[in-house]
Amino acid sequence: MREGRKLQVKFLKLKEQLNNLGSAVVAYSGGVDSSLLTRVAFDCLGKNSVAVTAKSITYSPQELKEAKDFTKSIGIKHLVINTDEFKNHKFVNNQKDRCFYCKQELFSRLKNIAAGLGIKYILDGTNKDDVKDIRPGKKAAKQFNVISPLEDAGLGKKEIRALCQEFGINYQKPQGACLASRIPFGEKITRQNILKVRKAEELLRNYFDDNILFRARHHNSILRIEIGNKDWTKLKKSDINSLVSKLKKVGYKYITLDLEGYVPAGLRQIKQQIFRPKRRRKFA
Protein backbone atom coordinates (compact mmCIF):
# COMPACT_ATOMS: atom_id res chain seq x y z
CA MET A 1 0.00 0.00 0.00
CA ARG A 2 2.84 2.32 0.93
CA GLU A 3 4.57 1.63 -2.38
CA GLY A 4 1.29 2.43 -4.13
CA ARG A 5 1.14 5.83 -2.44
CA LYS A 6 4.73 6.59 -3.44
CA LEU A 7 3.93 5.74 -7.04
CA GLN A 8 0.85 7.95 -6.95
CA VAL A 9 2.88 10.89 -5.65
CA LYS A 10 5.43 10.45 -8.45
CA PHE A 11 2.69 10.16 -11.06
CA LEU A 12 1.05 13.37 -9.83
CA LYS A 13 4.45 15.07 -10.02
CA LEU A 14 4.77 13.89 -13.63
CA LYS A 15 1.36 15.27 -14.55
CA GLU A 16 2.05 18.57 -12.80
CA GLN A 17 5.26 19.08 -14.74
CA LEU A 18 3.60 18.27 -18.06
CA ASN A 19 0.66 20.58 -17.35
CA ASN A 20 3.07 23.41 -16.53
CA LEU A 21 4.87 23.02 -19.86
CA GLY A 22 1.76 23.95 -21.85
CA SER A 23 2.95 22.23 -25.03
CA ALA A 24 5.59 19.68 -25.99
CA VAL A 25 7.11 17.51 -28.70
CA VAL A 26 7.69 13.96 -27.44
CA ALA A 27 10.55 11.87 -28.82
CA TYR A 28 8.53 8.68 -29.20
CA SER A 29 10.54 5.52 -29.86
CA GLY A 30 7.68 3.06 -29.35
CA GLY A 31 9.17 1.59 -26.17
CA VAL A 32 7.45 1.22 -22.81
CA ASP A 33 8.92 4.39 -21.29
CA SER A 34 8.14 6.73 -24.16
CA SER A 35 4.70 5.12 -24.59
CA LEU A 36 3.76 6.07 -21.04
CA LEU A 37 5.18 9.56 -21.49
CA THR A 38 3.33 10.02 -24.78
CA ARG A 39 0.03 8.88 -23.27
CA VAL A 40 0.29 11.13 -20.20
CA ALA A 41 1.54 14.09 -22.28
CA PHE A 42 -1.51 13.77 -24.53
CA ASP A 43 -3.83 13.46 -21.51
CA CYS A 44 -2.37 16.64 -20.03
CA LEU A 45 -1.72 18.74 -23.14
CA GLY A 46 -4.14 17.41 -25.75
CA LYS A 47 -3.65 19.07 -29.13
CA ASN A 48 -0.65 20.94 -27.77
CA SER A 49 1.34 17.69 -27.74
CA VAL A 50 2.98 15.98 -30.73
CA ALA A 51 4.73 12.61 -30.85
CA VAL A 52 7.64 12.24 -33.28
CA THR A 53 9.19 8.91 -34.26
CA ALA A 54 12.40 8.50 -36.25
CA LYS A 55 12.42 6.12 -39.20
CA SER A 56 15.89 4.75 -39.83
CA ILE A 57 17.69 1.64 -40.97
CA THR A 58 18.89 1.28 -37.38
CA TYR A 59 15.35 0.73 -36.09
CA SER A 60 13.09 -2.25 -36.58
CA PRO A 61 10.15 -1.78 -38.98
CA GLN A 62 8.02 -3.62 -36.40
CA GLU A 63 8.79 -0.91 -33.82
CA LEU A 64 7.62 1.77 -36.25
CA LYS A 65 4.39 -0.09 -36.97
CA GLU A 66 3.69 -0.47 -33.25
CA ALA A 67 4.42 3.22 -32.70
CA LYS A 68 1.93 4.19 -35.41
CA ASP A 69 -0.72 1.87 -34.00
CA PHE A 70 -0.29 3.19 -30.47
CA THR A 71 -0.42 6.89 -31.34
CA LYS A 72 -3.48 6.28 -33.49
CA SER A 73 -5.19 4.43 -30.63
CA ILE A 74 -4.77 7.34 -28.18
CA GLY A 75 -5.37 10.12 -30.72
CA ILE A 76 -2.16 12.14 -30.44
CA LYS A 77 -0.72 13.80 -33.54
CA HIS A 78 2.13 11.62 -34.78
CA LEU A 79 4.93 12.62 -37.13
CA VAL A 80 7.39 10.15 -38.64
CA ILE A 81 10.70 11.61 -39.77
CA ASN A 82 13.57 10.04 -41.70
CA THR A 83 16.96 10.20 -40.00
CA ASP A 84 20.31 9.16 -41.46
CA GLU A 85 22.97 8.54 -38.85
CA PHE A 86 25.34 7.14 -41.49
CA LYS A 87 26.12 10.58 -42.85
CA ASN A 88 28.12 11.18 -39.65
CA HIS A 89 31.43 9.32 -39.79
CA LYS A 90 31.71 9.53 -35.99
CA PHE A 91 28.59 7.40 -35.70
CA VAL A 92 29.89 4.96 -38.30
CA ASN A 93 33.23 4.63 -36.46
CA ASN A 94 31.24 3.29 -33.50
CA GLN A 95 33.27 4.49 -30.55
CA LYS A 96 31.92 4.53 -26.99
CA ASP A 97 30.13 7.86 -27.61
CA ARG A 98 28.23 6.49 -30.64
CA CYS A 99 24.81 7.19 -29.10
CA PHE A 100 25.67 10.88 -28.72
CA TYR A 101 25.78 11.38 -32.49
CA CYS A 102 22.62 9.35 -33.05
CA LYS A 103 20.69 11.42 -30.49
CA GLN A 104 22.27 14.62 -31.77
CA GLU A 105 20.80 13.87 -35.20
CA LEU A 106 17.38 13.16 -33.67
CA PHE A 107 17.19 16.10 -31.27
CA SER A 108 18.37 18.60 -33.88
CA ARG A 109 15.46 17.49 -36.07
CA LEU A 110 13.01 17.67 -33.17
CA LYS A 111 14.21 21.17 -32.33
CA ASN A 112 13.36 22.33 -35.85
CA ILE A 113 9.95 20.64 -35.71
CA ALA A 114 9.17 22.21 -32.35
CA ALA A 115 10.20 25.65 -33.61
CA GLY A 116 8.02 25.26 -36.70
CA LEU A 117 5.01 24.35 -34.53
CA GLY A 118 5.65 27.11 -32.01
CA ILE A 119 6.43 24.58 -29.27
CA LYS A 120 9.17 25.35 -26.76
CA TYR A 121 9.80 21.99 -25.09
CA ILE A 122 11.14 18.64 -26.28
CA LEU A 123 10.64 15.55 -24.09
CA ASP A 124 12.26 12.12 -24.02
CA GLY A 125 11.52 8.90 -22.12
CA THR A 126 14.68 8.69 -20.01
CA ASN A 127 13.83 7.34 -16.56
CA LYS A 128 15.51 7.23 -13.14
CA ASP A 129 17.10 3.81 -13.68
CA ASP A 130 18.76 4.78 -16.96
CA VAL A 131 21.56 6.53 -15.07
CA LYS A 132 22.93 3.06 -14.19
CA ASP A 133 23.80 2.48 -17.84
CA ILE A 134 26.30 4.32 -20.04
CA ARG A 135 24.20 6.79 -22.03
CA PRO A 136 26.16 9.31 -24.13
CA GLY A 137 22.82 10.33 -25.61
CA LYS A 138 22.10 12.13 -22.33
CA LYS A 139 24.80 14.64 -23.28
CA ALA A 140 23.00 15.33 -26.55
CA ALA A 141 19.73 15.78 -24.66
CA LYS A 142 21.38 18.38 -22.46
CA GLN A 143 22.81 20.14 -25.52
CA PHE A 144 19.30 20.61 -26.95
CA ASN A 145 17.61 21.30 -23.58
CA VAL A 146 15.55 18.11 -23.79
CA ILE A 147 13.45 17.45 -20.68
CA SER A 148 13.09 13.98 -19.15
CA PRO A 149 9.83 14.12 -17.14
CA LEU A 150 9.91 10.45 -16.07
CA GLU A 151 13.36 10.91 -14.57
CA ASP A 152 12.38 14.22 -12.98
CA ALA A 153 9.41 12.53 -11.32
CA GLY A 154 11.70 9.82 -9.92
CA LEU A 155 10.03 7.03 -11.89
CA GLY A 156 12.04 3.84 -12.46
CA LYS A 157 11.46 1.01 -14.93
CA LYS A 158 9.39 -1.13 -12.56
CA GLU A 159 7.12 1.79 -11.65
CA ILE A 160 6.71 2.77 -15.29
CA ARG A 161 5.60 -0.74 -16.20
CA ALA A 162 3.13 -0.69 -13.31
CA LEU A 163 1.62 2.56 -14.62
CA CYS A 164 1.53 1.17 -18.16
CA GLN A 165 -0.47 -1.78 -16.87
CA GLU A 166 -3.02 0.62 -15.35
CA PHE A 167 -3.29 2.50 -18.66
CA GLY A 168 -3.68 -0.67 -20.72
CA ILE A 169 -0.30 -0.19 -22.39
CA ASN A 170 1.75 -3.31 -23.14
CA TYR A 171 3.79 -3.24 -19.92
CA GLN A 172 5.51 -6.58 -20.69
CA LYS A 173 7.12 -5.36 -23.89
CA PRO A 174 10.91 -5.92 -23.78
CA GLN A 175 13.11 -2.86 -23.64
CA GLY A 176 14.38 -1.81 -27.03
CA ALA A 177 17.54 -0.27 -28.40
CA CYS A 178 18.67 0.79 -31.84
CA LEU A 179 20.23 -1.96 -33.95
CA ALA A 180 23.59 -0.19 -33.93
CA SER A 181 23.95 -1.38 -30.33
CA ARG A 182 24.33 -4.94 -31.70
CA ILE A 183 27.71 -4.02 -33.21
CA PRO A 184 30.67 -4.08 -30.75
CA PHE A 185 32.30 -0.74 -29.99
CA GLY A 186 35.26 -0.11 -32.26
CA GLU A 187 33.88 -2.07 -35.22
CA LYS A 188 32.58 0.16 -37.99
CA ILE A 189 28.84 0.16 -38.49
CA THR A 190 27.77 -0.63 -42.04
CA ARG A 191 24.34 -0.76 -43.58
CA GLN A 192 24.99 -4.37 -44.57
CA ASN A 193 25.72 -5.44 -40.98
CA ILE A 194 22.69 -3.57 -39.64
CA LEU A 195 20.46 -5.32 -42.17
CA LYS A 196 21.96 -8.70 -41.19
CA VAL A 197 21.20 -8.04 -37.54
CA ARG A 198 17.69 -6.85 -38.37
CA LYS A 199 16.96 -10.01 -40.38
CA ALA A 200 18.43 -12.21 -37.63
CA GLU A 201 16.20 -10.64 -34.97
CA GLU A 202 13.14 -10.93 -37.23
CA LEU A 203 13.86 -14.66 -37.51
CA LEU A 204 14.35 -15.01 -33.76
CA ARG A 205 11.06 -13.22 -33.13
CA ASN A 206 9.27 -15.93 -35.13
CA TYR A 207 10.44 -18.52 -32.61
CA PHE A 208 9.80 -16.65 -29.37
CA ASP A 209 6.96 -14.80 -27.68
CA ASP A 210 6.77 -11.05 -28.35
CA ASN A 211 7.44 -10.30 -24.68
CA ILE A 212 10.75 -12.18 -24.51
CA LEU A 213 13.89 -10.05 -24.43
CA PHE A 214 16.79 -11.05 -26.66
CA ARG A 215 19.59 -9.53 -28.69
CA ALA A 216 21.41 -10.70 -31.82
CA ARG A 217 24.98 -9.46 -31.39
CA HIS A 218 27.07 -9.19 -34.55
CA HIS A 219 30.72 -10.36 -34.52
CA ASN A 220 31.72 -10.57 -38.18
CA SER A 221 30.95 -14.19 -39.15
CA ILE A 222 29.62 -15.00 -35.65
CA LEU A 223 26.14 -14.26 -34.36
CA ARG A 224 25.98 -14.25 -30.55
CA ILE A 225 22.46 -14.58 -29.17
CA GLU A 226 21.69 -13.11 -25.75
CA ILE A 227 18.54 -14.57 -24.24
CA GLY A 228 17.55 -16.09 -20.92
CA ASN A 229 18.21 -19.83 -20.53
CA LYS A 230 14.61 -20.48 -19.49
CA ASP A 231 13.45 -18.99 -22.79
CA TRP A 232 15.98 -20.71 -25.03
CA THR A 233 15.17 -24.13 -23.59
CA LYS A 234 11.56 -23.75 -24.70
CA LEU A 235 12.67 -24.61 -28.22
CA LYS A 236 12.62 -28.19 -29.43
CA LYS A 237 15.70 -29.61 -31.10
CA SER A 238 13.96 -29.44 -34.47
CA ASP A 239 13.19 -25.74 -33.89
CA ILE A 240 16.82 -25.05 -33.01
CA ASN A 241 18.08 -26.81 -36.13
CA SER A 242 15.62 -24.89 -38.28
CA LEU A 243 16.51 -21.56 -36.68
CA VAL A 244 20.26 -22.12 -37.01
CA SER A 245 19.85 -23.03 -40.68
CA LYS A 246 17.90 -19.82 -41.37
CA LEU A 247 20.37 -17.64 -39.44
CA LYS A 248 23.26 -19.05 -41.44
CA LYS A 249 21.47 -18.09 -44.64
CA VAL A 250 21.51 -14.48 -43.37
CA GLY A 251 25.29 -14.63 -43.68
CA TYR A 252 26.62 -15.92 -40.37
CA LYS A 253 29.00 -18.87 -40.27
CA TYR A 254 28.64 -19.62 -36.57
CA ILE A 255 25.61 -19.22 -34.29
CA THR A 256 26.44 -19.03 -30.58
CA LEU A 257 24.39 -18.74 -27.39
CA ASP A 258 25.75 -16.44 -24.67
CA LEU A 259 25.43 -18.35 -21.38
CA GLU A 260 25.42 -15.05 -19.48
CA GLY A 261 22.14 -14.08 -21.10
CA TYR A 262 21.11 -10.52 -21.92
CA VAL A 263 23.43 -7.73 -20.77
CA PRO A 264 22.94 -4.14 -22.02
CA ALA A 265 25.86 -3.07 -24.21
CA GLY A 266 26.74 -0.19 -21.87
CA LEU A 267 26.75 -2.38 -18.75
CA ARG A 268 28.85 -5.01 -20.51
CA GLN A 269 31.35 -2.25 -21.27
CA ILE A 270 31.45 -1.29 -17.56
CA LYS A 271 31.98 -4.91 -16.53
CA GLN A 272 34.83 -5.30 -19.00
CA GLN A 273 36.51 -2.23 -17.53
CA ILE A 274 36.11 -3.49 -13.96
CA PHE A 275 37.51 -6.95 -14.64
CA ARG A 276 40.21 -5.91 -17.08
CA PRO A 277 43.55 -7.24 -15.79
CA LYS A 278 45.91 -4.60 -14.50
CA ARG A 279 49.15 -4.17 -16.39
CA ARG A 280 52.18 -5.40 -14.56
CA ARG A 281 54.72 -2.81 -13.65
CA LYS A 282 57.97 -3.11 -15.52
CA PHE A 283 61.17 -2.88 -13.56
CA ALA A 284 64.53 -1.97 -15.03
TIMAR-701270 format. One record per residue (C-alpha): residue number from 1; residue in three letters; chain; x, y, z. Coordinates in Angstrom, 1 decimal. Each point is the difference from the previous one (the first is absolute). Layout:
<recs>
REC	NUM	ALA	A	X	Y	Z
...
</recs>
This chain:
<recs>
REC	1	MET	A	0.0	0.0	0.0
REC	2	ARG	A	2.8	2.3	0.9
REC	3	GLU	A	1.8	-0.7	-3.3
REC	4	GLY	A	-3.3	0.8	-1.7
REC	5	ARG	A	-0.2	3.4	1.7
REC	6	LYS	A	3.6	0.8	-1.0
REC	7	LEU	A	-0.8	-0.9	-3.6
REC	8	GLN	A	-3.1	2.3	0.0
REC	9	VAL	A	2.1	2.9	1.4
REC	10	LYS	A	2.5	-0.5	-2.8
REC	11	PHE	A	-2.7	-0.2	-2.7
REC	12	LEU	A	-1.6	3.2	1.3
REC	13	LYS	A	3.4	1.7	-0.2
REC	14	LEU	A	0.3	-1.2	-3.6
REC	15	LYS	A	-3.4	1.4	-1.0
REC	16	GLU	A	0.6	3.3	1.8
REC	17	GLN	A	3.3	0.5	-1.9
REC	18	LEU	A	-1.7	-0.8	-3.4
REC	19	ASN	A	-2.9	2.3	0.7
REC	20	ASN	A	2.4	2.8	0.9
REC	21	LEU	A	1.8	-0.4	-3.4
REC	22	GLY	A	-3.1	1.0	-2.0
REC	23	SER	A	1.2	-1.8	-3.1
REC	24	ALA	A	2.6	-2.5	-1.0
REC	25	VAL	A	1.5	-2.2	-2.7
REC	26	VAL	A	0.6	-3.5	1.3
REC	27	ALA	A	2.8	-2.1	-1.4
REC	28	TYR	A	-2.0	-3.2	-0.4
REC	29	SER	A	2.0	-3.2	-0.7
REC	30	GLY	A	-2.8	-2.4	0.6
REC	31	GLY	A	1.5	-1.5	3.1
REC	32	VAL	A	-1.8	-0.4	3.4
REC	33	ASP	A	1.5	3.2	1.5
REC	34	SER	A	-0.8	2.3	-2.9
REC	35	SER	A	-3.4	-1.6	-0.4
REC	36	LEU	A	-0.9	1.0	3.6
REC	37	LEU	A	1.4	3.5	-0.5
REC	38	THR	A	-1.9	0.4	-3.3
REC	39	ARG	A	-3.3	-1.1	1.5
REC	40	VAL	A	0.3	2.2	3.1
REC	41	ALA	A	1.2	3.0	-2.1
REC	42	PHE	A	-3.0	-0.3	-2.2
REC	43	ASP	A	-2.3	-0.3	3.0
REC	44	CYS	A	1.4	3.1	1.5
REC	45	LEU	A	0.7	2.1	-3.1
REC	46	GLY	A	-2.4	-1.3	-2.6
REC	47	LYS	A	0.4	1.7	-3.4
REC	48	ASN	A	3.1	1.8	1.3
REC	49	SER	A	1.9	-3.2	0.1
REC	50	VAL	A	1.7	-1.7	-3.0
REC	51	ALA	A	1.7	-3.4	-0.2
REC	52	VAL	A	2.9	-0.4	-2.4
REC	53	THR	A	1.6	-3.3	-1.0
REC	54	ALA	A	3.2	-0.4	-1.9
REC	55	LYS	A	0.0	-2.4	-3.0
REC	56	SER	A	3.5	-1.3	-0.6
REC	57	ILE	A	1.8	-3.2	-1.2
REC	58	THR	A	1.2	-0.3	3.6
REC	59	TYR	A	-3.5	-0.6	1.3
REC	60	SER	A	-2.3	-2.9	-0.5
REC	61	PRO	A	-3.0	0.4	-2.4
REC	62	GLN	A	-2.1	-1.8	2.6
REC	63	GLU	A	0.8	2.7	2.6
REC	64	LEU	A	-1.2	2.7	-2.4
REC	65	LYS	A	-3.2	-1.9	-0.8
REC	66	GLU	A	-0.7	-0.4	3.8
REC	67	ALA	A	0.7	3.7	0.5
REC	68	LYS	A	-2.5	1.0	-2.7
REC	69	ASP	A	-2.6	-2.3	1.4
REC	70	PHE	A	0.4	1.3	3.5
REC	71	THR	A	-0.1	3.7	-0.8
REC	72	LYS	A	-3.1	-0.6	-2.2
REC	73	SER	A	-1.7	-1.9	2.9
REC	74	ILE	A	0.4	2.9	2.4
REC	75	GLY	A	-0.6	2.8	-2.5
REC	76	ILE	A	3.2	2.0	0.3
REC	77	LYS	A	1.5	1.7	-3.1
REC	78	HIS	A	2.8	-2.2	-1.3
REC	79	LEU	A	2.8	1.0	-2.3
REC	80	VAL	A	2.5	-2.4	-1.5
REC	81	ILE	A	3.3	1.4	-1.2
REC	82	ASN	A	2.9	-1.6	-1.9
REC	83	THR	A	3.4	0.2	1.7
REC	84	ASP	A	3.3	-1.0	-1.5
REC	85	GLU	A	2.7	-0.7	2.7
REC	86	PHE	A	2.3	-1.4	-2.7
REC	87	LYS	A	0.8	3.5	-1.4
REC	88	ASN	A	2.0	0.6	3.2
REC	89	HIS	A	3.3	-1.9	-0.1
REC	90	LYS	A	0.3	0.2	3.8
REC	91	PHE	A	-3.1	-2.1	0.3
REC	92	VAL	A	1.3	-2.4	-2.6
REC	93	ASN	A	3.3	-0.4	1.8
REC	94	ASN	A	-2.0	-1.3	3.0
REC	95	GLN	A	2.1	1.2	3.0
REC	96	LYS	A	-1.4	0.0	3.5
REC	97	ASP	A	-1.8	3.4	-0.6
REC	98	ARG	A	-1.9	-1.4	-3.0
REC	99	CYS	A	-3.4	0.7	1.5
REC	100	PHE	A	0.9	3.7	0.4
REC	101	TYR	A	0.1	0.5	-3.8
REC	102	CYS	A	-3.2	-2.1	-0.6
REC	103	LYS	A	-1.9	2.1	2.6
REC	104	GLN	A	1.6	3.2	-1.3
REC	105	GLU	A	-1.5	-0.7	-3.4
REC	106	LEU	A	-3.4	-0.7	1.5
REC	107	PHE	A	-0.2	2.9	2.4
REC	108	SER	A	1.2	2.5	-2.6
REC	109	ARG	A	-2.9	-1.1	-2.2
REC	110	LEU	A	-2.5	0.2	2.9
REC	111	LYS	A	1.2	3.5	0.9
REC	112	ASN	A	-0.8	1.1	-3.6
REC	113	ILE	A	-3.4	-1.7	0.2
REC	114	ALA	A	-0.8	1.6	3.4
REC	115	ALA	A	1.0	3.4	-1.3
REC	116	GLY	A	-2.2	-0.3	-3.1
REC	117	LEU	A	-3.0	-0.9	2.2
REC	118	GLY	A	0.6	2.7	2.5
REC	119	ILE	A	0.8	-2.5	2.7
REC	120	LYS	A	2.8	0.8	2.5
REC	121	TYR	A	0.6	-3.4	1.7
REC	122	ILE	A	1.3	-3.4	-1.2
REC	123	LEU	A	-0.5	-3.1	2.2
REC	124	ASP	A	1.7	-3.4	0.1
REC	125	GLY	A	-0.8	-3.2	1.9
REC	126	THR	A	3.2	-0.2	2.1
REC	127	ASN	A	-0.9	-1.4	3.4
REC	128	LYS	A	1.7	-0.1	3.5
REC	129	ASP	A	1.6	-3.4	-0.6
REC	130	ASP	A	1.7	1.0	-3.3
REC	131	VAL	A	2.8	1.7	1.9
REC	132	LYS	A	1.3	-3.4	0.9
REC	133	ASP	A	0.9	-0.6	-3.6
REC	134	ILE	A	2.5	1.8	-2.2
REC	135	ARG	A	-2.1	2.5	-2.0
REC	136	PRO	A	2.0	2.5	-2.1
REC	137	GLY	A	-3.4	1.0	-1.5
REC	138	LYS	A	-0.7	1.8	3.3
REC	139	LYS	A	2.7	2.5	-1.0
REC	140	ALA	A	-1.8	0.7	-3.3
REC	141	ALA	A	-3.3	0.5	1.9
REC	142	LYS	A	1.7	2.6	2.2
REC	143	GLN	A	1.4	1.7	-3.0
REC	144	PHE	A	-3.5	0.5	-1.4
REC	145	ASN	A	-1.7	0.7	3.3
REC	146	VAL	A	-2.1	-3.2	-0.2
REC	147	ILE	A	-2.1	-0.6	3.1
REC	148	SER	A	-0.3	-3.5	1.5
REC	149	PRO	A	-3.3	0.1	2.1
REC	150	LEU	A	0.1	-3.6	1.0
REC	151	GLU	A	3.5	0.4	1.5
REC	152	ASP	A	-1.0	3.3	1.6
REC	153	ALA	A	-3.0	-1.7	1.7
REC	154	GLY	A	2.3	-2.7	1.4
REC	155	LEU	A	-1.7	-2.8	-2.0
REC	156	GLY	A	2.0	-3.2	-0.6
REC	157	LYS	A	-0.5	-2.8	-2.4
REC	158	LYS	A	-2.1	-2.1	2.3
REC	159	GLU	A	-2.3	2.9	0.9
REC	160	ILE	A	-0.4	1.0	-3.6
REC	161	ARG	A	-1.1	-3.5	-0.9
REC	162	ALA	A	-2.5	0.0	2.9
REC	163	LEU	A	-1.5	3.3	-1.3
REC	164	CYS	A	-0.1	-1.4	-3.6
REC	165	GLN	A	-2.0	-3.0	1.3
REC	166	GLU	A	-2.5	2.4	1.5
REC	167	PHE	A	-0.3	1.9	-3.3
REC	168	GLY	A	-0.4	-3.2	-2.0
REC	169	ILE	A	3.4	0.5	-1.7
REC	170	ASN	A	2.1	-3.1	-0.7
REC	171	TYR	A	2.0	0.1	3.2
REC	172	GLN	A	1.7	-3.4	-0.8
REC	173	LYS	A	1.6	1.2	-3.2
REC	174	PRO	A	3.8	-0.5	0.1
REC	175	GLN	A	2.2	3.0	0.2
REC	176	GLY	A	1.3	1.1	-3.4
REC	177	ALA	A	3.1	1.5	-1.4
REC	178	CYS	A	1.2	1.1	-3.4
REC	179	LEU	A	1.5	-2.8	-2.2
REC	180	ALA	A	3.4	1.8	0.1
REC	181	SER	A	0.3	-1.2	3.6
REC	182	ARG	A	0.4	-3.5	-1.4
REC	183	ILE	A	3.4	0.9	-1.5
REC	184	PRO	A	3.0	-0.1	2.5
REC	185	PHE	A	1.6	3.4	0.7
REC	186	GLY	A	3.0	0.6	-2.3
REC	187	GLU	A	-1.4	-2.0	-2.9
REC	188	LYS	A	-1.3	2.3	-2.8
REC	189	ILE	A	-3.8	0.0	-0.5
REC	190	THR	A	-1.0	-0.8	-3.5
REC	191	ARG	A	-3.5	-0.2	-1.6
REC	192	GLN	A	0.7	-3.6	-1.0
REC	193	ASN	A	0.7	-1.0	3.6
REC	194	ILE	A	-3.0	1.8	1.4
REC	195	LEU	A	-2.2	-1.7	-2.6
REC	196	LYS	A	1.5	-3.4	1.0
REC	197	VAL	A	-0.8	0.7	3.7
REC	198	ARG	A	-3.5	1.2	-0.9
REC	199	LYS	A	-0.7	-3.2	-2.0
REC	200	ALA	A	1.4	-2.2	2.8
REC	201	GLU	A	-2.2	1.6	2.6
REC	202	GLU	A	-3.1	-0.3	-2.2
REC	203	LEU	A	0.8	-3.8	-0.3
REC	204	LEU	A	0.4	-0.3	3.7
REC	205	ARG	A	-3.2	1.8	0.7
REC	206	ASN	A	-1.8	-2.7	-2.0
REC	207	TYR	A	1.1	-2.6	2.5
REC	208	PHE	A	-0.6	1.9	3.2
REC	209	ASP	A	-2.8	1.8	1.7
REC	210	ASP	A	-0.2	3.8	-0.6
REC	211	ASN	A	0.6	0.7	3.6
REC	212	ILE	A	3.4	-1.9	0.2
REC	213	LEU	A	3.1	2.2	0.1
REC	214	PHE	A	2.9	-1.1	-2.3
REC	215	ARG	A	2.8	1.6	-2.0
REC	216	ALA	A	1.8	-1.2	-3.1
REC	217	ARG	A	3.6	1.2	0.4
REC	218	HIS	A	2.1	0.3	-3.2
REC	219	HIS	A	3.6	-1.2	0.1
REC	220	ASN	A	1.0	-0.2	-3.7
REC	221	SER	A	-0.8	-3.6	-1.0
REC	222	ILE	A	-1.3	-0.8	3.5
REC	223	LEU	A	-3.5	0.7	1.3
REC	224	ARG	A	-0.1	0.1	3.8
REC	225	ILE	A	-3.5	-0.4	1.4
REC	226	GLU	A	-0.8	1.5	3.5
REC	227	ILE	A	-3.2	-1.5	1.5
REC	228	GLY	A	-1.0	-1.5	3.3
REC	229	ASN	A	0.7	-3.7	0.4
REC	230	LYS	A	-3.6	-0.7	1.0
REC	231	ASP	A	-1.1	1.5	-3.3
REC	232	TRP	A	2.5	-1.7	-2.2
REC	233	THR	A	-0.8	-3.4	1.4
REC	234	LYS	A	-3.6	0.4	-1.1
REC	235	LEU	A	1.1	-0.9	-3.5
REC	236	LYS	A	-0.1	-3.6	-1.2
REC	237	LYS	A	3.1	-1.4	-1.7
REC	238	SER	A	-1.7	0.2	-3.4
REC	239	ASP	A	-0.8	3.7	0.6
REC	240	ILE	A	3.6	0.6	0.9
REC	241	ASN	A	1.3	-1.7	-3.1
REC	242	SER	A	-2.5	1.9	-2.2
REC	243	LEU	A	0.9	3.3	1.6
REC	244	VAL	A	3.8	-0.5	-0.3
REC	245	SER	A	-0.4	-0.9	-3.7
REC	246	LYS	A	-2.0	3.2	-0.7
REC	247	LEU	A	2.5	2.2	2.0
REC	248	LYS	A	2.9	-1.5	-2.0
REC	249	LYS	A	-1.8	1.0	-3.2
REC	250	VAL	A	0.0	3.6	1.2
REC	251	GLY	A	3.8	-0.1	-0.3
REC	252	TYR	A	1.3	-1.3	3.3
REC	253	LYS	A	2.4	-3.0	0.1
REC	254	TYR	A	-0.4	-0.7	3.7
REC	255	ILE	A	-3.0	0.4	2.3
REC	256	THR	A	0.8	0.2	3.7
REC	257	LEU	A	-2.0	0.3	3.2
REC	258	ASP	A	1.3	2.3	2.7
REC	259	LEU	A	-0.3	-2.0	3.3
REC	260	GLU	A	0.0	3.4	1.9
REC	261	GLY	A	-3.3	0.9	-1.6
REC	262	TYR	A	-1.0	3.6	-0.8
REC	263	VAL	A	2.3	2.8	1.1
REC	264	PRO	A	-0.5	3.6	-1.2
REC	265	ALA	A	3.0	1.0	-2.2
REC	266	GLY	A	0.8	2.9	2.3
REC	267	LEU	A	0.0	-2.2	3.1
REC	268	ARG	A	2.2	-2.6	-1.7
REC	269	GLN	A	2.4	2.7	-0.8
REC	270	ILE	A	0.1	1.0	3.7
REC	271	LYS	A	0.6	-3.6	1.1
REC	272	GLN	A	2.8	-0.4	-2.5
REC	273	GLN	A	1.7	3.1	1.5
REC	274	ILE	A	-0.4	-1.3	3.5
REC	275	PHE	A	1.4	-3.4	-0.6
REC	276	ARG	A	2.7	1.0	-2.5
REC	277	PRO	A	3.3	-1.3	1.3
REC	278	LYS	A	2.4	2.6	1.3
REC	279	ARG	A	3.3	0.4	-1.9
REC	280	ARG	A	3.0	-1.2	1.8
REC	281	ARG	A	2.5	2.6	1.0
REC	282	LYS	A	3.3	-0.3	-1.9
REC	283	PHE	A	3.2	0.2	1.9
REC	284	ALA	A	3.3	0.9	-1.4
</recs>
